[in-house]
Amino acid sequence: MLLKREARMPNPLDREDTEYLAQKMGEALEEISIITKGIKNYVKNITIGERPGQYGFPVDRRVRIGASISINGGEPRPLT
């Protein structure tokens, strides 16, 4: 989309500003990608059972999300 309009920007300052903003947007997207990478596995691998409360997430002992975790609808147990 940006490249379609590139020819309509004859002003060198506008072109420079646009390049700078595009680079900053790329950096921001890269940061978002890094941050959401770990969450992707939880969402992608969620399991939902037949009854309410029966759900589970893959457990990664390196990450602590809260004080306890419930797996497959069982009683919450403390994270160790």
JOWOVEN-V733237 format. One record per backbone hydrogen bond with DSSP energy under -0.5 kcal/mol. NH is the residue of the N-H (numbers start at 1). CO is the residue of the C=O. Records with the same first field share a line. If there is no record, write none. Layout:
BEGIN
NH->CO, CO
END
This chain:
BEGIN
5->1, 2
6->2
8->5
9->6
10->8
15->11
16->12
17->13
18->14
19->15
20->16
21->17
22->18
23->19
24->20
25->21
26->22
27->23
28->24
29->25
30->26
31->27
32->28
33->29
34->30
35->31
36->32
37->33
38->34
40->36
41->37
42->38
43->39
44->40
45->41
46->43
47->56
49->54
54->51
55->53
56->47
60->58
61->59
63->60
65->63
69->77
71->69
72->55
73->55
74->71
77->69
79->67
END
